[in-house]
Amino acid sequence: MLDLIIIGGGPAGASAGVYAARKRLKTILVAHEWGGQSTVSDNIQNWIGSPTISGRQLSENLRKHVESYAGDSLSIVFPDTAVALKRDKDKVTVTLASGKKYEARAILITAGATRRKLDIPGALEYEQKGLTYCATCDGPLFDGKDVAVIGGGNAAFETASQLLAYCKTVTLMVRGDTYRADEITVHAVLAHPNMRVIKNATPTAVIGNKFVNGLKWKNTATGTEETLAVEGIFVEIGLLPNTSWLADSLALNKIGQIMVDPLTQRAYVLDGKIAPSRVWAAGDCTDGKYHQNNIAAGDAVKALEDIYLFIKSS
């Protein structure tokens, strides 16, 4: 019987793996990739301790750090992924895509999330060539440039707010004629002189010459088609948490994020009422208010501290 199973190889999973090994918990870490969503970024400037680092180098550093602790306490299963979770009173059982099964006294899920991709001509071609899914990672690269943000929710408005600090202009492209963001954020962002909004706008193609230089879009109210000249496109159309494999084993919110206690990161289950489980979760797969690499790593460490106390006291 293992003490702990960790699912995920991003900043949260890697941090948990290091801490679990240092605490001598008998642990297996399962990862289908290292680094998480940031692997696609060329220049991450907010990973604490590294003024600038590429997503590829970050993922390599995480892998090396975890592997340096592999041994008697920590085993790494790579590449593989979890496909099912079963909870019992005294243990949890995880089934992997490879068919392997592991039992443990606790599990920490750091499976992350997948960004909804912009599915139009040119989007894939120009990804990381002007089109990006992470303003926090890539925004400063567009200093003094005209950029567009696609989306109408809080994430889109928050991205626009961040970009207004250094971009020449920011144009928000909203599919409908209303916003899904809270009113305070909307008013604050729209008050900026370099901000503009285009409503009823459906992007139809990303265009460029080696790098992005424009975004084609259709006005759904009039049927007209236009081109917006921009050098950067930031896509904020939502995240899909990697939790479909959990089925009904945990309490998930309406978008599939794992509901956790913010004090401990302990997951909740639905057994007639919300109650704590032998499951903890951290990072983008949870219902935490903010999702970033540093936050994911910190929440995973918080979870590990709580898991350690649970295991040693039970």
Secondary structure, DSSP 8 states (H G I E B T S, - for coil): -EEEEEE--SHHHHHHHHHHHHTT--EEEE-SSSSGGGGG-S-B--STT-SSB-HHHHHHHHHHHHHTT-SSSEEEE-S--EEEEEE-SS-EEEEETTS-EEEEEEEEE---EEE----STTTTTTBTTTEES-HHHHGGGGTT-EEEEE--SHHHHHHHHHHTTT-SEEEEE-SSSS--S-HHHHHHHHTSTTEEEE-SEEEEEEEESSSEEEEEEEETTT--EEEE--SEEEE-S-EEES-GGGTTSS-B-TTS-B-B-TTT-EEEEESSSEEEEEEEE-STTB--S---HHHHHHHHHHHHHHHHHHHHH-
